[in-house]
Amino acid sequence: MGVVGVDIGLKGAIAYIDGYGAATTWTMPVMGTHSKPIDYDPYNMSLVVRYLLHMDVTWVIEKPIRNPKSGWRAVAQSHMCAGIWRGLLKDQSIIWVHPRTWQSKILKGLPGETTKERSIHFARCVYPDVDLTPGRLKKPHDGIADAICIARWWLQYGLTAVEPSNSAKPTKDSTTAGLPPTHV
């Protein structure tokens, strides 16, 4: 079983961590160039989804947030990206994680002034084989690092961070009376 972490945004990325801990990454498929993206490329996003659908994966996607510093266009773009992912993964279960949730756990205590610097540091230390500068990039791609961190957050903290649904909560009957609840 693997985990797919998705950092939404035009300069976001997709990271797949397999059951053995190896990571594979893709930059977010966009129209235009990666330095000046125009819009999302749903067709190429669907190719990544098709590649991963035959595997047993959990999809963890960063929740779009309203950040007044980003401006209305960036907020609209991230919500549009979330909608594209919802459409592509309509038959799959998606875990939406707030950026502060995974950042507070994964990046805690790491060196760096910004969360982007800390996520790049984490990705370089934990997954040294992952290329954070794909193509002709000179600076590390923080979207790839964030996607790795999101997937890693689920592997380390995900099952305890998500509240189980009412149907999954253990019931007290004669077989479980007096025993502590179990987590799936």
Disulfide bonds with the S-S distance in Angstrom:
none
